[in-house]
């Protein structure tokens, strides 16, 4: 009883501290009624844009979507939905409204990176991300408290879906199927939404996934090299895994002339350069695209209703390190502690720039081509592909990296409307939340992204730094950046959130006397 009381006090202090540490700005609303007027609607289900439309929200839910005219024709105001007393309307003429984005792989900062939740949340929200699945983090209690605060809209934050790292919090290593099942049951009792696996012995994975499936919870897996030789993506999907992260485990399932990766004989998994450099050669060891085995694996995964969450962006520095580390947003929005974490290091995860050059990047470019071919064809055959960022590592910054993921899905061959669907409705379906979020439909939650430019023509207009354009007067201007992020019917000024982040970064720089410099300078 005393332990429970102490835990209650600790959690209460945590909540008070979390609320106090945030800026007092908590958005505008919710309102008894809100109407978005005259917008171009991209509803997330693959349909083309339509407008002008008025979108009516009551009690945080969409109650009407009404087409109110034609392009270039004066709207008849008498035929538009009426604003109730105490209601709020937003003039969206010339603007595009999309469903709130769903980041399927979002770690809420990290101790090593020095990134706290407010910093991370505001970067996500400033880029239209209204729901985040965290695939393990600083601990389930910590994440569940943030989830609770977000649900009550006491902090500026996306909706949080909490997945626990398998075995996290266990007193002893999980070494038997019985222990695995017990841990899974306890994880569910604590309130987790699912589990993130990294691989384990086959009998452990089988038991854990079976128990988790019985409980109806979600699951994800980064099929790490230490277990993948005996348990790849196909094994996981057959056992009940609902989604795979990144791409590890997929080439291994596609092997047709070997059973293990072609590791150099001096390979050491603890050496980050070894790990990432050799991973860049892995897709070329798999079956050829459209070959019999390649097709067989793909079709079985689709039949199992398996979700692929590729997180292309987190590996992009592998194929173009210079681009990733010189991204313009680092100057204003990357914390000193995060920048230091990114630097070449034998200790920090993902800081594998021990000796990274042309040969490694060329190998990774070939890797990307084969990987993207599989992902695009998976989508073409009806498989579910989602958008996840895995930010906070490898020069990828929260929020900005999610938009980069959209660009990379486009590079893979997705139509821009397919990209938006991956970032919205597909994520909602994977989370079994498509009755609530993921598209702009009557009865769903009022989660929207409002932007003044057409993102289908240029996804760069979704970056907080906007897109560069030359005017008719030969003037260079910045356009775009999300204007409003709306979550649960509450309106957030996206540019104000970015300004808050910049202030945090400026204060941290001043406190440390920090100047952002490139490695080796």
DAWO-V198023 format. One line per field, one symbol per residue. ss: DSSP state (@ for helix, = for strand, . for the rest). phi: phi as a letter, one per 20 degrees, with the letter a starting at -180 (. if undefined). Layout:
ss->???
phi->???
This chain:
ss->.@@@@@@@@@@@@@@@@@@@@......=....==========.......=========..=======.........@@@........====....====.===......=....=.@@@@@@@@@@..=======....@@@@@@@@@@@@.......=======...........@@@@@@@@@@@@@....====....@@@@@@@@@@@@@...====...@@@@....@@@@@@@...===....@@@@..................@@@@@@@@...@@@......@@@@@@@@@@@@...===..@@@@@@@@.@@@@@....@@@@..@@@@@@@...............@@@@@@@@@@@@@@@@@@@@@@@...==..............@@@@@@@@@@@@@...@@@@@@@@.@@@@@@..............=..====.......@@@@....====.....====..======..====@@@@@@@@@@@@@@@@@@@.........
phi->.ffffffffffffffffffffegffcncofdfbcceemeeedeneofffbaecddddclmcfdbcdfdrcgmdgfeffdegeeffnecccfdgndddcfgfdeebcfemaffemdeffgfffffffdnedbceeenaepfgfffffgffffeleceaffddddefgnfnffcgeccgfffffffffffffofercdddoafgfffgfffffffgemefbbbeffffcffdbdffgfffeogebddmbgnegffefccaccgffffdfcffeffggeffffdfffeegfgmfgfgfffgfffffeledddflgffdfffdafgfffdgffggecefgfffffffgbedffneeefadbgffffffffggfffffffffgffeofecddcdlfnclmddgngffffffffffffpffgffffffecffffffelcffdcobecfnefedcddcedeffeafffefgemdebdefemdecdcnngecddclmeedfffffffffgfgfffffffemecfcfgne
